[in-house]
Amino acid sequence: MRSMDPNAEIAVGLLEATDSQDSRLVDQLTRHINGVYRTAESGLWRDGAARTTASELAELIAARQIAVASRDG
């Protein structure tokens, strides 16, 4: 497992429209988003409810409506 440098600078930016065609990225982000909401909204929704889908997220990425934060290190 790779360790992260806690002092590394965080960069925030919009994904490029072409990133919507990267199925690996879209699937990873979809799993992450749904996992975060599953924890944060625990008890508010039926078990197994998904907050978003890969196709919905791909559309939002293509429209340049999704920003991500990343950190090197």
PDB file of N, H, CA, C and O in Angstrom:
ATOM      1  N   MET A   1       0.836  -1.173   0.000  1.00  0.00           N
ATOM      2  CA  MET A   1       0.000   0.000   0.000  1.00  0.00           C
ATOM      3  C   MET A   1       0.885   1.242   0.000  1.00  0.00           C
ATOM      4  O   MET A   1       1.847   1.324   0.764  1.00  0.00           O
ATOM      5  N   ARG A   2       0.565   2.187  -0.841  1.00  0.00           N
ATOM      6  H   ARG A   2      -0.216   2.121  -1.462  1.00  0.00           H
ATOM      7  CA  ARG A   2       1.330   3.420  -0.967  1.00  0.00           C
ATOM      8  C   ARG A   2       0.939   4.397   0.134  1.00  0.00           C
ATOM      9  O   ARG A   2      -0.247   4.625   0.370  1.00  0.00           O
ATOM     10  N   SER A   3       1.926   4.973   0.806  1.00  0.00           N
ATOM     11  H   SER A   3       2.890   4.788   0.614  1.00  0.00           H
ATOM     12  CA  SER A   3       1.617   5.955   1.838  1.00  0.00           C
ATOM     13  C   SER A   3       1.560   7.343   1.220  1.00  0.00           C
ATOM     14  O   SER A   3       2.282   7.649   0.271  1.00  0.00           O
ATOM     15  N   MET A   4       0.695   8.169   1.773  1.00  0.00           N
ATOM     16  H   MET A   4       0.109   7.920   2.545  1.00  0.00           H
ATOM     17  CA  MET A   4       0.523   9.526   1.278  1.00  0.00           C
ATOM     18  C   MET A   4       1.299  10.496   2.146  1.00  0.00           C
ATOM     19  O   MET A   4       1.375  10.339   3.364  1.00  0.00           O
ATOM     20  N   ASP A   5       1.866  11.486   1.513  1.00  0.00           N
ATOM     21  H   ASP A   5       1.804  11.614   0.523  1.00  0.00           H
ATOM     22  CA  ASP A   5       2.555  12.553   2.223  1.00  0.00           C
ATOM     23  C   ASP A   5       1.491  13.524   2.734  1.00  0.00           C
ATOM     24  O   ASP A   5       0.833  14.172   1.920  1.00  0.00           O
ATOM     25  N   PRO A   6       1.299  13.648   4.044  1.00  0.00           N
ATOM     26  CA  PRO A   6       0.257  14.536   4.561  1.00  0.00           C
ATOM     27  C   PRO A   6       0.527  16.013   4.280  1.00  0.00           C
ATOM     28  O   PRO A   6      -0.360  16.850   4.448  1.00  0.00           O
ATOM     29  N   ASN A   7       1.735  16.330   3.858  1.00  0.00           N
ATOM     30  H   ASN A   7       2.455  15.650   3.722  1.00  0.00           H
ATOM     31  CA  ASN A   7       2.073  17.716   3.558  1.00  0.00           C
ATOM     32  C   ASN A   7       2.012  18.030   2.069  1.00  0.00           C
ATOM     33  O   ASN A   7       2.271  19.164   1.666  1.00  0.00           O
ATOM     34  N   ALA A   8       1.671  17.040   1.246  1.00  0.00           N
ATOM     35  H   ALA A   8       1.460  16.119   1.574  1.00  0.00           H
ATOM     36  CA  ALA A   8       1.594  17.261  -0.193  1.00  0.00           C
ATOM     37  C   ALA A   8       0.446  18.222  -0.503  1.00  0.00           C
ATOM     38  O   ALA A   8      -0.599  18.192   0.146  1.00  0.00           O
ATOM     39  N   GLU A   9       0.656  19.056  -1.488  1.00  0.00           N
ATOM     40  H   GLU A   9       1.505  19.080  -2.016  1.00  0.00           H
ATOM     41  CA  GLU A   9      -0.348  20.038  -1.880  1.00  0.00           C
ATOM     42  C   GLU A   9      -1.552  19.355  -2.514  1.00  0.00           C
ATOM     43  O   GLU A   9      -1.408  18.380  -3.253  1.00  0.00           O
ATOM     44  N   ILE A  10      -2.728  19.868  -2.223  1.00  0.00           N
ATOM     45  H   ILE A  10      -2.845  20.660  -1.624  1.00  0.00           H
ATOM     46  CA  ILE A  10      -3.968  19.342  -2.795  1.00  0.00           C
ATOM     47  C   ILE A  10      -4.350  20.213  -3.979  1.00  0.00           C
ATOM     48  O   ILE A  10      -4.378  21.440  -3.881  1.00  0.00           O
ATOM     49  N   ALA A  11      -4.643  19.565  -5.098  1.00  0.00           N
ATOM     50  H   ALA A  11      -4.620  18.568  -5.177  1.00  0.00           H
ATOM     51  CA  ALA A  11      -5.088  20.272  -6.301  1.00  0.00           C
ATOM     52  C   ALA A  11      -6.554  19.941  -6.550  1.00  0.00           C
ATOM     53  O   ALA A  11      -6.955  18.780  -6.467  1.00  0.00           O
ATOM     54  N   VAL A  12      -7.347  20.951  -6.851  1.00  0.00           N
ATOM     55  H   VAL A  12      -7.022  21.894  -6.918  1.00  0.00           H
ATOM     56  CA  VAL A  12      -8.767  20.769  -7.141  1.00  0.00           C
ATOM     57  C   VAL A  12      -9.036  21.297  -8.535  1.00  0.00           C
ATOM     58  O   VAL A  12      -8.596  22.392  -8.888  1.00  0.00           O
ATOM     59  N   GLY A  13      -9.758  20.520  -9.328  1.00  0.00           N
ATOM     60  H   GLY A  13     -10.115  19.631  -9.041  1.00  0.00           H
ATOM     61  CA  GLY A  13     -10.073  20.983 -10.673  1.00  0.00           C
ATOM     62  C   GLY A  13     -11.190  20.168 -11.303  1.00  0.00           C
ATOM     63  O   GLY A  13     -11.520  19.070 -10.854  1.00  0.00           O
ATOM     64  N   LEU A  14     -11.757  20.738 -12.352  1.00  0.00           N
ATOM     65  H   LEU A  14     -11.488  21.629 -12.717  1.00  0.00           H
ATOM     66  CA  LEU A  14     -12.793  20.053 -13.105  1.00  0.00           C
ATOM     67  C   LEU A  14     -12.175  18.945 -13.939  1.00  0.00           C
ATOM     68  O   LEU A  14     -11.080  19.101 -14.480  1.00  0.00           O
ATOM     69  N   LEU A  15     -12.872  17.842 -14.042  1.00  0.00           N
ATOM     70  H   LEU A  15     -13.761  17.716 -13.603  1.00  0.00           H
ATOM     71  CA  LEU A  15     -12.428  16.790 -14.946  1.00  0.00           C
ATOM     72  C   LEU A  15     -12.671  17.248 -16.381  1.00  0.00           C
ATOM     73  O   LEU A  15     -13.583  18.030 -16.650  1.00  0.00           O
ATOM     74  N   GLU A  16     -11.858  16.761 -17.279  1.00  0.00           N
ATOM     75  H   GLU A  16     -11.117  16.125 -17.061  1.00  0.00           H
ATOM     76  CA  GLU A  16     -12.037  17.065 -18.704  1.00  0.00           C
ATOM     77  C   GLU A  16     -13.213  16.260 -19.236  1.00  0.00           C
ATOM     78  O   GLU A  16     -13.499  15.172 -18.735  1.00  0.00           O
ATOM     79  N   ALA A  17     -13.888  16.781 -20.235  1.00  0.00           N
ATOM     80  H   ALA A  17     -13.655  17.664 -20.642  1.00  0.00           H
ATOM     81  CA  ALA A  17     -15.026  16.085 -20.838  1.00  0.00           C
ATOM     82  C   ALA A  17     -14.621  14.699 -21.328  1.00  0.00           C
ATOM     83  O   ALA A  17     -15.409  13.757 -21.239  1.00  0.00           O
ATOM     84  N   THR A  18     -13.415  14.566 -21.836  1.00  0.00           N
ATOM     85  H   THR A  18     -12.775  15.330 -21.908  1.00  0.00           H
ATOM     86  CA  THR A  18     -12.957  13.271 -22.351  1.00  0.00           C
ATOM     87  C   THR A  18     -12.776  12.240 -21.240  1.00  0.00           C
ATOM     88  O   THR A  18     -12.752  11.041 -21.517  1.00  0.00           O
ATOM     89  N   ASP A  19     -12.649  12.683 -19.990  1.00  0.00           N
ATOM     90  H   ASP A  19     -12.668  13.657 -19.766  1.00  0.00           H
ATOM     91  CA  ASP A  19     -12.541  11.750 -18.866  1.00  0.00           C
ATOM     92  C   ASP A  19     -13.807  10.917 -18.710  1.00  0.00           C
ATOM     93  O   ASP A  19     -13.780   9.863 -18.076  1.00  0.00           O
ATOM     94  N   SER A  20     -14.912  11.378 -19.282  1.00  0.00           N
ATOM     95  H   SER A  20     -14.934  12.235 -19.798  1.00  0.00           H
ATOM     96  CA  SER A  20     -16.170  10.630 -19.196  1.00  0.00           C
ATOM     97  C   SER A  20     -16.079   9.298 -19.924  1.00  0.00           C
ATOM     98  O   SER A  20     -16.890   8.405 -19.681  1.00  0.00           O
ATOM     99  N   GLN A  21     -15.103   9.155 -20.814  1.00  0.00           N
ATOM    100  H   GLN A  21     -14.444   9.881 -21.011  1.00  0.00           H
ATOM    101  CA  GLN A  21     -14.932   7.918 -21.582  1.00  0.00           C
ATOM    102  C   GLN A  21     -13.989   6.928 -20.893  1.00  0.00           C
ATOM    103  O   GLN A  21     -13.805   5.811 -21.377  1.00  0.00           O
ATOM    104  N   ASP A  22     -13.396   7.326 -19.778  1.00  0.00           N
ATOM    105  H   ASP A  22     -13.545   8.233 -19.385  1.00  0.00           H
ATOM    106  CA  ASP A  22     -12.485   6.466 -19.022  1.00  0.00           C
ATOM    107  C   ASP A  22     -13.317   5.636 -18.042  1.00  0.00           C
ATOM    108  O   ASP A  22     -13.574   6.069 -16.919  1.00  0.00           O
ATOM    109  N   SER A  23     -13.734   4.453 -18.466  1.00  0.00           N
ATOM    110  H   SER A  23     -13.525   4.101 -19.378  1.00  0.00           H
ATOM    111  CA  SER A  23     -14.652   3.646 -17.650  1.00  0.00           C
ATOM    112  C   SER A  23     -14.046   3.289 -16.290  1.00  0.00           C
ATOM    113  O   SER A  23     -14.769   3.199 -15.298  1.00  0.00           O
ATOM    114  N   ARG A  24     -12.753   3.088 -16.235  1.00  0.00           N
ATOM    115  H   ARG A  24     -12.165   3.160 -17.041  1.00  0.00           H
ATOM    116  CA  ARG A  24     -12.103   2.772 -14.952  1.00  0.00           C
ATOM    117  C   ARG A  24     -12.246   3.942 -13.971  1.00  0.00           C
ATOM    118  O   ARG A  24     -12.592   3.742 -12.807  1.00  0.00           O
ATOM    119  N   LEU A  25     -11.980   5.157 -14.446  1.00  0.00           N
ATOM    120  H   LEU A  25     -11.699   5.320 -15.392  1.00  0.00           H
ATOM    121  CA  LEU A  25     -12.115   6.347 -13.610  1.00  0.00           C
ATOM    122  C   LEU A  25     -13.569   6.549 -13.186  1.00  0.00           C
ATOM    123  O   LEU A  25     -13.850   6.790 -12.012  1.00  0.00           O
ATOM    124  N   VAL A  26     -14.483   6.452 -14.137  1.00  0.00           N
ATOM    125  H   VAL A  26     -14.255   6.256 -15.091  1.00  0.00           H
ATOM    126  CA  VAL A  26     -15.903   6.663 -13.840  1.00  0.00           C
ATOM    127  C   VAL A  26     -16.394   5.634 -12.823  1.00  0.00           C
ATOM    128  O   VAL A  26     -17.105   5.988 -11.882  1.00  0.00           O
ATOM    129  N   ASP A  27     -16.024   4.368 -13.002  1.00  0.00           N
ATOM    130  H   ASP A  27     -15.447   4.080 -13.766  1.00  0.00           H
ATOM    131  CA  ASP A  27     -16.440   3.329 -12.059  1.00  0.00           C
ATOM    132  C   ASP A  27     -15.846   3.569 -10.676  1.00  0.00           C
ATOM    133  O   ASP A  27     -16.533   3.403  -9.668  1.00  0.00           O
ATOM    134  N   GLN A  28     -14.577   3.958 -10.623  1.00  0.00           N
ATOM    135  H   GLN A  28     -14.019   4.093 -11.442  1.00  0.00           H
ATOM    136  CA  GLN A  28     -13.923   4.222  -9.336  1.00  0.00           C
ATOM    137  C   GLN A  28     -14.602   5.386  -8.616  1.00  0.00           C
ATOM    138  O   GLN A  28     -14.864   5.302  -7.416  1.00  0.00           O
ATOM    139  N   LEU A  29     -14.884   6.456  -9.329  1.00  0.00           N
ATOM    140  H   LEU A  29     -14.671   6.524 -10.304  1.00  0.00           H
ATOM    141  CA  LEU A  29     -15.544   7.612  -8.717  1.00  0.00           C
ATOM    142  C   LEU A  29     -16.962   7.260  -8.280  1.00  0.00           C
ATOM    143  O   LEU A  29     -17.408   7.697  -7.219  1.00  0.00           O
ATOM    144  N   THR A  30     -17.670   6.480  -9.080  1.00  0.00           N
ATOM    145  H   THR A  30     -17.308   6.125  -9.942  1.00  0.00           H
ATOM    146  CA  THR A  30     -19.032   6.072  -8.730  1.00  0.00           C
ATOM    147  C   THR A  30     -19.033   5.263  -7.443  1.00  0.00           C
ATOM    148  O   THR A  30     -19.856   5.502  -6.559  1.00  0.00           O
ATOM    149  N   ARG A  31     -18.113   4.305  -7.332  1.00  0.00           N
ATOM    150  H   ARG A  31     -17.445   4.112  -8.050  1.00  0.00           H
ATOM    151  CA  ARG A  31     -18.011   3.505  -6.104  1.00  0.00           C
ATOM    152  C   ARG A  31     -17.673   4.393  -4.904  1.00  0.00           C
ATOM    153  O   ARG A  31     -18.238   4.227  -3.822  1.00  0.00           O
ATOM    154  N   HIS A  32     -16.762   5.321  -5.100  1.00  0.00           N
ATOM    155  H   HIS A  32     -16.303   5.456  -5.978  1.00  0.00           H
ATOM    156  CA  HIS A  32     -16.349   6.209  -4.006  1.00  0.00           C
ATOM    157  C   HIS A  32     -17.525   7.088  -3.557  1.00  0.00           C
ATOM    158  O   HIS A  32     -17.804   7.186  -2.362  1.00  0.00           O
ATOM    159  N   ILE A  33     -18.202   7.716  -4.495  1.00  0.00           N
ATOM    160  H   ILE A  33     -17.975   7.638  -5.466  1.00  0.00           H
ATOM    161  CA  ILE A  33     -19.339   8.590  -4.172  1.00  0.00           C
ATOM    162  C   ILE A  33     -20.421   7.807  -3.434  1.00  0.00           C
ATOM    163  O   ILE A  33     -20.912   8.245  -2.393  1.00  0.00           O
ATOM    164  N   ASN A  34     -20.790   6.647  -3.978  1.00  0.00           N
ATOM    165  H   ASN A  34     -20.391   6.291  -4.823  1.00  0.00           H
ATOM    166  CA  ASN A  34     -21.834   5.850  -3.339  1.00  0.00           C
ATOM    167  C   ASN A  34     -21.406   5.363  -1.958  1.00  0.00           C
ATOM    168  O   ASN A  34     -22.233   5.297  -1.049  1.00  0.00           O
ATOM    169  N   GLY A  35     -20.132   5.023  -1.786  1.00  0.00           N
ATOM    170  H   GLY A  35     -19.460   5.077  -2.525  1.00  0.00           H
ATOM    171  CA  GLY A  35     -19.634   4.583  -0.483  1.00  0.00           C
ATOM    172  C   GLY A  35     -19.684   5.694   0.555  1.00  0.00           C
ATOM    173  O   GLY A  35     -20.063   5.463   1.703  1.00  0.00           O
ATOM    174  N   VAL A  36     -19.302   6.893   0.153  1.00  0.00           N
ATOM    175  H   VAL A  36     -18.993   7.081  -0.780  1.00  0.00           H
ATOM    176  CA  VAL A  36     -19.331   8.033   1.079  1.00  0.00           C
ATOM    177  C   VAL A  36     -20.767   8.336   1.484  1.00  0.00           C
ATOM    178  O   VAL A  36     -21.051   8.523   2.667  1.00  0.00           O
ATOM    179  N   TYR A  37     -21.674   8.385   0.511  1.00  0.00           N
ATOM    180  H   TYR A  37     -21.443   8.233  -0.450  1.00  0.00           H
ATOM    181  CA  TYR A  37     -23.074   8.657   0.834  1.00  0.00           C
ATOM    182  C   TYR A  37     -23.682   7.533   1.664  1.00  0.00           C
ATOM    183  O   TYR A  37     -24.497   7.797   2.548  1.00  0.00           O
ATOM    184  N   ARG A  38     -23.297   6.271   1.394  1.00  0.00           N
ATOM    185  H   ARG A  38     -22.635   6.057   0.676  1.00  0.00           H
ATOM    186  CA  ARG A  38     -23.822   5.141   2.167  1.00  0.00           C
ATOM    187  C   ARG A  38     -23.488   5.329   3.648  1.00  0.00           C
ATOM    188  O   ARG A  38     -24.315   5.046   4.514  1.00  0.00           O
ATOM    189  N   THR A  39     -22.277   5.805   3.936  1.00  0.00           N
ATOM    190  H   THR A  39     -21.605   6.034   3.233  1.00  0.00           H
ATOM    191  CA  THR A  39     -21.869   6.034   5.323  1.00  0.00           C
ATOM    192  C   THR A  39     -22.537   7.287   5.889  1.00  0.00           C
ATOM    193  O   THR A  39     -23.090   7.254   6.988  1.00  0.00           O
ATOM    194  N   ALA A  40     -22.487   8.387   5.143  1.00  0.00           N
ATOM    195  H   ALA A  40     -22.037   8.414   4.250  1.00  0.00           H
ATOM    196  CA  ALA A  40     -22.988   9.666   5.640  1.00  0.00           C
ATOM    197  C   ALA A  40     -24.505   9.681   5.819  1.00  0.00           C
ATOM    198  O   ALA A  40     -25.022  10.345   6.717  1.00  0.00           O
ATOM    199  N   GLU A  41     -25.211   8.951   4.967  1.00  0.00           N
ATOM    200  H   GLU A  41     -24.791   8.411   4.238  1.00  0.00           H
ATOM    201  CA  GLU A  41     -26.675   8.960   5.016  1.00  0.00           C
ATOM    202  C   GLU A  41     -27.233   7.650   5.565  1.00  0.00           C
ATOM    203  O   GLU A  41     -28.378   7.290   5.290  1.00  0.00           O
ATOM    204  N   SER A  42     -26.427   6.951   6.334  1.00  0.00           N
ATOM    205  H   SER A  42     -25.497   7.243   6.557  1.00  0.00           H
ATOM    206  CA  SER A  42     -26.839   5.667   6.898  1.00  0.00           C
ATOM    207  C   SER A  42     -28.160   5.817   7.654  1.00  0.00           C
ATOM    208  O   SER A  42     -28.310   6.707   8.491  1.00  0.00           O
ATOM    209  N   GLY A  43     -29.109   4.938   7.348  1.00  0.00           N
ATOM    210  H   GLY A  43     -28.987   4.215   6.669  1.00  0.00           H
ATOM    211  CA  GLY A  43     -30.403   4.965   8.014  1.00  0.00           C
ATOM    212  C   GLY A  43     -31.436   5.842   7.326  1.00  0.00           C
ATOM    213  O   GLY A  43     -32.617   5.788   7.672  1.00  0.00           O
ATOM    214  N   LEU A  44     -31.012   6.653   6.355  1.00  0.00           N
ATOM    215  H   LEU A  44     -30.053   6.697   6.074  1.00  0.00           H
ATOM    216  CA  LEU A  44     -31.957   7.525   5.661  1.00  0.00           C
ATOM    217  C   LEU A  44     -32.553   6.875   4.415  1.00  0.00           C
ATOM    218  O   LEU A  44     -33.627   7.266   3.955  1.00  0.00           O
ATOM    219  N   TRP A  45     -31.853   5.887   3.875  1.00  0.00           N
ATOM    220  H   TRP A  45     -30.981   5.570   4.249  1.00  0.00           H
ATOM    221  CA  TRP A  45     -32.277   5.245   2.630  1.00  0.00           C
ATOM    222  C   TRP A  45     -32.371   3.748   2.835  1.00  0.00           C
ATOM    223  O   TRP A  45     -31.834   3.204   3.800  1.00  0.00           O
ATOM    224  N   ARG A  46     -33.058   3.088   1.917  1.00  0.00           N
ATOM    225  H   ARG A  46     -33.494   3.530   1.133  1.00  0.00           H
ATOM    226  CA  ARG A  46     -33.105   1.626   1.952  1.00  0.00           C
ATOM    227  C   ARG A  46     -31.711   1.070   1.750  1.00  0.00           C
ATOM    228  O   ARG A  46     -30.903   1.671   1.043  1.00  0.00           O
ATOM    229  N   ASP A  47     -31.417  -0.059   2.356  1.00  0.00           N
ATOM    230  H   ASP A  47     -32.073  -0.547   2.931  1.00  0.00           H
ATOM    231  CA  ASP A  47     -30.132  -0.725   2.155  1.00  0.00           C
ATOM    232  C   ASP A  47     -29.935  -1.006   0.674  1.00  0.00           C
ATOM    233  O   ASP A  47     -30.856  -1.460  -0.005  1.00  0.00           O
ATOM    234  N   GLY A  48     -28.740  -0.738   0.173  1.00  0.00           N
ATOM    235  H   GLY A  48     -27.991  -0.369   0.724  1.00  0.00           H
ATOM    236  CA  GLY A  48     -28.418  -1.004  -1.218  1.00  0.00           C
ATOM    237  C   GLY A  48     -28.772   0.117  -2.176  1.00  0.00           C
ATOM    238  O   GLY A  48     -28.491   0.015  -3.370  1.00  0.00           O
ATOM    239  N   ALA A  49     -29.387   1.194  -1.678  1.00  0.00           N
ATOM    240  H   ALA A  49     -29.615   1.277  -0.708  1.00  0.00           H
ATOM    241  CA  ALA A  49     -29.734   2.311  -2.553  1.00  0.00           C
ATOM    242  C   ALA A  49     -28.455   3.001  -3.029  1.00  0.00           C
ATOM    243  O   ALA A  49     -27.548   3.249  -2.234  1.00  0.00           O
ATOM    244  N   ALA A  50     -28.386   3.308  -4.319  1.00  0.00           N
ATOM    245  H   ALA A  50     -29.123   3.107  -4.964  1.00  0.00           H
ATOM    246  CA  ALA A  50     -27.217   3.992  -4.888  1.00  0.00           C
ATOM    247  C   ALA A  50     -27.540   5.461  -5.088  1.00  0.00           C
ATOM    248  O   ALA A  50     -28.638   5.812  -5.518  1.00  0.00           O
ATOM    249  N   ARG A  51     -26.589   6.307  -4.777  1.00  0.00           N
ATOM    250  H   ARG A  51     -25.696   6.022  -4.428  1.00  0.00           H
ATOM    251  CA  ARG A  51     -26.751   7.752  -4.921  1.00  0.00           C
ATOM    252  C   ARG A  51     -26.593   8.179  -6.374  1.00  0.00           C
ATOM    253  O   ARG A  51     -27.244   9.119  -6.829  1.00  0.00           O
ATOM    254  N   THR A  52     -25.725   7.483  -7.097  1.00  0.00           N
ATOM    255  H   THR A  52     -25.196   6.720  -6.727  1.00  0.00           H
ATOM    256  CA  THR A  52     -25.484   7.810  -8.495  1.00  0.00           C
ATOM    257  C   THR A  52     -25.124   6.537  -9.246  1.00  0.00           C
ATOM    258  O   THR A  52     -24.869   5.495  -8.643  1.00  0.00           O
ATOM    259  N   THR A  53     -25.108   6.637 -10.565  1.00  0.00           N
ATOM    260  H   THR A  53     -25.315   7.484 -11.055  1.00  0.00           H
ATOM    261  CA  THR A  53     -24.716   5.508 -11.410  1.00  0.00           C
ATOM    262  C   THR A  53     -23.543   5.947 -12.278  1.00  0.00           C
ATOM    263  O   THR A  53     -23.270   7.139 -12.420  1.00  0.00           O
ATOM    264  N   ALA A  54     -22.861   4.974 -12.850  1.00  0.00           N
ATOM    265  H   ALA A  54     -23.082   4.006 -12.735  1.00  0.00           H
ATOM    266  CA  ALA A  54     -21.721   5.289 -13.719  1.00  0.00           C
ATOM    267  C   ALA A  54     -22.183   6.093 -14.928  1.00  0.00           C
ATOM    268  O   ALA A  54     -21.494   7.026 -15.342  1.00  0.00           O
ATOM    269  N   SER A  55     -23.328   5.753 -15.499  1.00  0.00           N
ATOM    270  H   SER A  55     -23.887   4.995 -15.163  1.00  0.00           H
ATOM    271  CA  SER A  55     -23.790   6.491 -16.687  1.00  0.00           C
ATOM    272  C   SER A  55     -24.168   7.927 -16.340  1.00  0.00           C
ATOM    273  O   SER A  55     -23.890   8.847 -17.109  1.00  0.00           O
ATOM    274  N   GLU A  56     -24.801   8.121 -15.185  1.00  0.00           N
ATOM    275  H   GLU A  56     -25.028   7.374 -14.561  1.00  0.00           H
ATOM    276  CA  GLU A  56     -25.142   9.477 -14.747  1.00  0.00           C
ATOM    277  C   GLU A  56     -23.868  10.290 -14.500  1.00  0.00           C
ATOM    278  O   GLU A  56     -23.773  11.447 -14.911  1.00  0.00           O
ATOM    279  N   LEU A  57     -22.899   9.681 -13.831  1.00  0.00           N
ATOM    280  H   LEU A  57     -22.976   8.741 -13.498  1.00  0.00           H
ATOM    281  CA  LEU A  57     -21.651  10.377 -13.544  1.00  0.00           C
ATOM    282  C   LEU A  57     -20.893  10.702 -14.827  1.00  0.00           C
ATOM    283  O   LEU A  57     -20.319  11.784 -14.947  1.00  0.00           O
ATOM    284  N   ALA A  58     -20.886   9.778 -15.788  1.00  0.00           N
ATOM    285  H   ALA A  58     -21.352   8.899 -15.691  1.00  0.00           H
ATOM    286  CA  ALA A  58     -20.216  10.029 -17.065  1.00  0.00           C
ATOM    287  C   ALA A  58     -20.837  11.238 -17.770  1.00  0.00           C
ATOM    288  O   ALA A  58     -20.122  12.045 -18.364  1.00  0.00           O
ATOM    289  N   GLU A  59     -22.157  11.361 -17.707  1.00  0.00           N
ATOM    290  H   GLU A  59     -22.738  10.706 -17.225  1.00  0.00           H
ATOM    291  CA  GLU A  59     -22.827  12.524 -18.308  1.00  0.00           C
ATOM    292  C   GLU A  59     -22.400  13.819 -17.628  1.00  0.00           C
ATOM    293  O   GLU A  59     -22.158  14.824 -18.296  1.00  0.00           O
ATOM    294  N   LEU A  60     -22.309  13.796 -16.303  1.00  0.00           N
ATOM    295  H   LEU A  60     -22.505  12.979 -15.760  1.00  0.00           H
ATOM    296  CA  LEU A  60     -21.889  14.990 -15.567  1.00  0.00           C
ATOM    297  C   LEU A  60     -20.434  15.350 -15.862  1.00  0.00           C
ATOM    298  O   LEU A  60     -20.090  16.527 -15.969  1.00  0.00           O
ATOM    299  N   ILE A  61     -19.591  14.342 -15.991  1.00  0.00           N
ATOM    300  H   ILE A  61     -19.871  13.386 -15.904  1.00  0.00           H
ATOM    301  CA  ILE A  61     -18.188  14.589 -16.336  1.00  0.00           C
ATOM    302  C   ILE A  61     -18.103  15.185 -17.734  1.00  0.00           C
ATOM    303  O   ILE A  61     -17.373  16.152 -17.954  1.00  0.00           O
ATOM    304  N   ALA A  62     -18.845  14.615 -18.683  1.00  0.00           N
ATOM    305  H   ALA A  62     -19.438  13.830 -18.505  1.00  0.00           H
ATOM    306  CA  ALA A  62     -18.838  15.119 -20.067  1.00  0.00           C
ATOM    307  C   ALA A  62     -19.292  16.577 -20.129  1.00  0.00           C
ATOM    308  O   ALA A  62     -18.834  17.339 -20.982  1.00  0.00           O
ATOM    309  N   ALA A  63     -20.190  16.961 -19.226  1.00  0.00           N
ATOM    310  H   ALA A  63     -20.562  16.343 -18.533  1.00  0.00           H
ATOM    311  CA  ALA A  63     -20.679  18.346 -19.168  1.00  0.00           C
ATOM    312  C   ALA A  63     -19.768  19.241 -18.329  1.00  0.00           C
ATOM    313  O   ALA A  63     -20.067  20.415 -18.109  1.00  0.00           O
ATOM    314  N   ARG A  64     -18.652  18.671 -17.865  1.00  0.00           N
ATOM    315  H   ARG A  64     -18.409  17.718 -18.044  1.00  0.00           H
ATOM    316  CA  ARG A  64     -17.668  19.375 -17.028  1.00  0.00           C
ATOM    317  C   ARG A  64     -18.299  19.953 -15.767  1.00  0.00           C
ATOM    318  O   ARG A  64     -18.076  21.109 -15.407  1.00  0.00           O
ATOM    319  N   GLN A  65     -19.102  19.101 -15.099  1.00  0.00           N
ATOM    320  H   GLN A  65     -19.283  18.162 -15.391  1.00  0.00           H
ATOM    321  CA  GLN A  65     -19.758  19.497 -13.858  1.00  0.00           C
ATOM    322  C   GLN A  65     -19.208  18.753 -12.647  1.00  0.00           C
ATOM    323  O   GLN A  65     -19.770  18.847 -11.556  1.00  0.00           O
ATOM    324  N   ILE A  66     -18.109  18.010 -12.830  1.00  0.00           N
ATOM    325  H   ILE A  66     -17.652  17.934 -13.716  1.00  0.00           H
ATOM    326  CA  ILE A  66     -17.530  17.256 -11.716  1.00  0.00           C
ATOM    327  C   ILE A  66     -16.103  17.745 -11.463  1.00  0.00           C
ATOM    328  O   ILE A  66     -15.257  17.743 -12.357  1.00  0.00           O
ATOM    329  N   ALA A  67     -15.867  18.158 -10.236  1.00  0.00           N
ATOM    330  H   ALA A  67     -16.554  18.160  -9.510  1.00  0.00           H
ATOM    331  CA  ALA A  67     -14.530  18.553  -9.804  1.00  0.00           C
ATOM    332  C   ALA A  67     -14.002  17.481  -8.863  1.00  0.00           C
ATOM    333  O   ALA A  67     -14.763  16.846  -8.132  1.00  0.00           O
ATOM    334  N   VAL A  68     -12.699  17.290  -8.891  1.00  0.00           N
ATOM    335  H   VAL A  68     -12.080  17.806  -9.484  1.00  0.00           H
ATOM    336  CA  VAL A  68     -12.063  16.330  -7.999  1.00  0.00           C
ATOM    337  C   VAL A  68     -10.871  16.995  -7.307  1.00  0.00           C
ATOM    338  O   VAL A  68     -10.278  17.948  -7.812  1.00  0.00           O
ATOM    339  N   ALA A  69     -10.549  16.457  -6.142  1.00  0.00           N
ATOM    340  H   ALA A  69     -11.031  15.682  -5.732  1.00  0.00           H
ATOM    341  CA  ALA A  69      -9.354  16.887  -5.407  1.00  0.00           C
ATOM    342  C   ALA A  69      -8.357  15.751  -5.476  1.00  0.00           C
ATOM    343  O   ALA A  69      -8.724  14.586  -5.326  1.00  0.00           O
ATOM    344  N   SER A  70      -7.098  16.084  -5.702  1.00  0.00           N
ATOM    345  H   SER A  70      -6.799  17.031  -5.823  1.00  0.00           H
ATOM    346  CA  SER A  70      -6.064  15.059  -5.750  1.00  0.00           C
ATOM    347  C   SER A  70      -4.828  15.575  -5.043  1.00  0.00           C
ATOM    348  O   SER A  70      -4.637  16.777  -4.861  1.00  0.00           O
ATOM    349  N   ARG A  71      -3.985  14.613  -4.647  1.00  0.00           N
ATOM    350  H   ARG A  71      -4.140  13.636  -4.795  1.00  0.00           H
ATOM    351  CA  ARG A  71      -2.771  14.953  -3.940  1.00  0.00           C
ATOM    352  C   ARG A  71      -1.653  14.026  -4.424  1.00  0.00           C
ATOM    353  O   ARG A  71      -1.839  12.810  -4.483  1.00  0.00           O
ATOM    354  N   ASP A  72      -0.519  14.582  -4.763  1.00  0.00           N
ATOM    355  H   ASP A  72      -0.368  15.569  -4.715  1.00  0.00           H
ATOM    356  CA  ASP A  72       0.658  13.779  -5.105  1.00  0.00           C
ATOM    357  C   ASP A  72       1.394  13.441  -3.826  1.00  0.00           C
ATOM    358  O   ASP A  72       1.422  14.217  -2.871  1.00  0.00           O
ATOM    359  N   GLY A  73       1.993  12.251  -3.835  1.00  0.00           N
ATOM    360  H   GLY A  73       1.971  11.620  -4.610  1.00  0.00           H
ATOM    361  CA  GLY A  73       2.832  11.920  -2.684  1.00  0.00           C
ATOM    362  C   GLY A  73       2.276  10.908  -1.796  1.00  0.00           C
ATOM    363  O   GLY A  73       2.901  10.554  -0.796  1.00  0.00           O
TER     364      GLY A  73
END
